[in-house]
Amino acid sequence: MKKICMLLMVLLLAGCMHRSPYTAFWIKNSRGEPLYLQVAGAEDTGNRKLAIIQHGLASDMSHPAVQAVKKAFLARGYVVITFDSRYSLGKSGGGVLRARLSTFEEDLRTVVNWAKGQSFYHELFALAGHSLGGASVLVYAAGHPEQAGILIPITPVVSGQRWEDFCLSRLSFCRDWKKDGFYTYEDEQISYQTVETAKSYDALRLGDKLKAKVLLIAAEKDNVVNPGDVADLYEALQTLKRLAVVPESGHNFESLQNQLDLYQAVVDFVP
């Protein structure tokens, strides 16, 4: 019976991952630069909770981690905002070469400020972010403890220095990336300055500033973010917290089983 239930869950997630109805919006930041976002769940007037999810570097809102977590929040009755950060691969545009943690933080602030003017806005809201987006939501939640009640960093960059150390120790392309100053991914150039400028960030120093209830998610076979660094962050947190390790998963939760495990971890955590 357990295997049958698991199979049904896999089929449900596969069938619904990209089919949730949504409303699309184009908004602008303070300099008039466009951001594309989608709002799902607002059509259900019974939804009285809000979640905002941010993708990672050289990605967009269609990323498997974003979609799995979005589905989990919708299953729990949340209105869910997903968006394409600038300087990434989504519709907001701008070219990945200019992506920095600071641009991710700015885009998240733009989206939150827009949401404050919408009828579905509620505090305390939930924040989730993958990879560099995980770092972004950690910084935002530490700076706005009165707004964020739930925080879900998914394989987050824990610090710029740790990100570099792990990457250089594990992947030859990282050594070439640092030497050349950029590497090419899906016809886009990613600057090593993205790593260098992130070295001023260290989530371990945010532990006493985070008041939200935190679900930290690590991937067992992550070769981008050290699962041990995520465990160290968990130990540094001084709030209600849980650590979930998705088995047999890489950084991007490639398999349907990885996505189901991620989905289930979030469903089990959020009210």
N, C-alpha and C positions, 0 to 999 in steps of 0.2 A: 504493500500500500504506500509506503514511504517513497519508493521509486516512482510509482505512478504519479503521486502528488508533485514530485520534483520535475517529472517530465511535463506535466501540465503547466507548472510555473515557467519552465523554459519556453514552452510554446507560447504562453501568454506574453512573456517579455519580448520574444522575437516578433510576435504579431503586432504589438502595440508600441514598440520602441519609437517609431517615427510617425505614429498616426494620431497622437493626441491633438485635438483641435486647439488652435491658438489664434491670437490676433497679433499681427505684425505692426511694429511702429518704427518710424525713423525719428530720432531725437538728435539734439545738438548739444555739444558742450559749450563752455563759456566763450570759446573762440569760434564758434559756429561750425565746428567739425562734426560730421555726421556719425551716429552710432545706430546700428540696427539691432532691434530686440524683438523678442516674442513673449507674449503673456498667455499662459495656459491655465485653465481652471477657473478663470474669472466668470465664465458663463454659468457656473454653478453658484447660485446665490447663497448656498449654505457654507461655502468656503470662507473662513474667517481668519486664516493664517497665511503668511506670506513667506516665500523662500526665493532667494536670488542666487543664481549659480554662475560662476565664471570659469571659462575654459583656460587652458594653458598656452604656453608659447607655441607659435607656429601651428595654431589649431583654430577651431571655431566651435559654435554651439552644437554641431552635429557629432562631436566627439563621443565615443561610446560611454566614457565615464560620466559626462554631462547628461547624456540621455538616460542612463540607468538611474542616476540620482534624481533627475527630473521625474521619472516615472514613479519612484518611491515616494516623493513628496506629494505627487498627485494622488497616489493611493491613500495617503494620510489626510487628504482634504485640504491641501494647500493651493493657493494661487502661486504659480511659479513663473519667475522671470528668468529667461536665458538671453544672452546677448553676445554679439561678436565684438570683441575688443578691437580697437584700432591697431594698425601695424601687425596684423595677423593674416590668416587665410580666409576669413569670413567676408561678409558683405560690407563691413564698415570701411575696409580698405586702408591704404596708407603705406603698405610695404613693410615686411617683417624686419627689414634692416634697422628700423627705428624703434623696435620694441624694447622696452625696459620695464623693470618692476614698477618704476614710477608712473609709466603710462598706463599700466594695468590698474594701479591704485586710482589714478585720475578717472579712468573709465568707470570703475566701480562706483566712485563718488558721484559721477554724473548720473548713473542709472538710479542710485538710491535717491538722489535729489529729485529726479523725475518722478519716481514712484511715490514720493511724499505728496504729490499733487493728485494722485489717483484715488478713486473711491475704495479700492481694495487694499490700500496701504494700512498696515497694522504693525505696531510695535508691541512686544519684541518680535522681530522677524528672524528668520534663519538665513545663514550664509553658508554656501558651499563653494569650493574652488579646487580645481585640479592643477597640480604641478606649480607653475608660476602663479596661476590663479589661486592656488592654495596659500601661497605666501601673501598675495594681495588681500585675501579675506582675513587672514590672521592679523595683518597690520590694521585693517579697517576695524575689526572687532575690538582690538586693543585700544584704539583711539576713540571708539564710540560704544562703551560698555552699556550705555543706557538704551541702545537701539537693538543690538544683536543678542538674542536669547539662546540661539542654537548655532553652533559653529562646526562645520564638517570640512576640514582640510583633507583632500584626497591625494595621496602621495605628494605632499607639499614640499617645495624647496624649503629646507629648514634654515639655512643661511647661505649667503653667497659663497663664503669660503668653503663650507662643507660641500656645496654643490660642485665647485671646481675640484676640490681634492678627490672626491669620489669619481668624478668624470675622468680626470687625468689618470687615475690609478687603474681604471677599468677599460677604457675605450681609447683605441689608437686615434680615432677620428677627433677626439677632444684635444689631443696633443697637436694635431694638425690645425684644428680650429683656433687654438691659442696662437700658434706660430703664424698662421696666415691672417688672422684677424677676423675671419668669417668662414662660414661654410654654406654650401648651397643645398637647399631642401625644397623639393617641389617647385623648382625654378625661382625660388626666393632665396636671397642671401640673409643669413642670420649673423649679426655682428657679435664678436666676442665681448664687446662692451656691455652686452646684456648681462654677462656673468660678472665682469669687472665692476660695474656700477651696483650690482646686487650685493657686493661685499660689505656695504654699509648696513645691511639688513641681517639680523640674527634673531629668529623667533624665540630662542632660548632666553633672550632678555625680556621677552614679553610675558613670561609666565605669570607674574604677579599682577599684570594689567588685564588679563583676560578673565572676564566674569561669566561669560556664556558657558552653557553646558556644551562640552566638546566631544565629538566623535572623531578621532584621528584614524585615518585609513592608510595602511601600508600595503604594498604588493610584495609577496614573498620573493619573487624573482626579478625585482626591479633593478635595472642596471643604469638608471638615470638618477634616481634619488635613493640614497642608502637607507634601507629599512631600519638599520641601526640608528640612524639619525632621527628618524621618526619616533623610534622608541625612546631616545634621549629627550626629545621634545615632550613626549607623554610624561616622563618622569618630572620634567620641569614645571608642568602645569599645576596650578594651585586652585583648581576649580573642579566641579563635577566632571568626570571624564571617563572615556572608554577607548580602548585601542582595539581595532579590528585589522587582522592581517588576512588579505585575500589570498588563498592558497593557489600555487601554480600560476600566478599572474605576473606579467610584466608591467611596466609603468603605464601602459595604455589600455589595459584590460581588454585584450584583443579577442578573446574567445567569448562565446555566449555564456559559458559557465562562469567565467570571470565576472561578466556583467551581472549575471543572476546573483552571484555571491555579494557583489557590491550593492545591488538593489536590496537584498535581504538584510545586509548590515544596517542600511539606512532605515528601512521599514521597522526593524527591531528597535531602533534607537529613538526615532522622533515620535512625539505624541500625536 
